[in-house]
Amino acid sequence: MILDEIKASLAIENLRLTSQEEQVLSDYIEGRISFDELRQFVAGLLKSKAA
């Protein structure tokens, strides 16, 4: 599954997804949200971490 591959790639850098991040990625993979919605979520995360 793609989500497992993403999590494994992040683990290499000692990074972990939150349950909310994992749910959003799962929603995108399963077609419940659009790429634009995923992009907006990621942009919001980056803004909050940069602040």
C-alpha positions in Angstrom: 0.0 0.0 0.0 1.2 3.5 -0.8 0.6 4.8 2.7 2.9 2.1 4.1 5.6 3.1 1.6 5.3 6.8 2.6 5.5 5.9 6.3 8.6 3.7 5.7 10.3 6.5 3.8 9.6 9.0 6.6 10.8 6.5 9.2 14.2 6.5 7.4 14.5 10.1 8.5 13.0 9.4 11.9 9.8 11.2 11.0 6.3 10.0 11.9 2.8 11.0 10.6 0.2 12.2 13.1 -3.1 10.3 13.0 -4.6 13.4 11.3 -1.9 13.4 8.6 -2.3 9.7 8.1 -6.0 10.0 7.7 -5.7 12.8 5.1 -3.2 10.8 3.1 -5.5 7.8 3.3 -8.5 9.9 2.2 -6.5 11.1 -0.8 -5.2 7.7 -1.8 -8.8 6.3 -1.6 -10.2 9.2 -3.6 -12.3 10.8 -0.9 -10.5 14.2 -1.2 -8.9 15.9 -4.2 -5.3 16.7 -4.8 -6.1 20.3 -4.2 -7.5 19.5 -0.8 -4.4 17.5 0.0 -2.2 20.4 -1.2 -4.1 22.9 1.0 -3.7 20.6 4.0 0.0 20.3 3.5 0.3 24.1 2.9 -1.5 24.7 6.2 0.9 22.3 8.0 3.9 24.0 6.6 2.6 27.4 7.6 1.9 26.3 11.2 5.4 24.7 11.5 7.1 27.7 10.1 5.5 30.1 12.5 
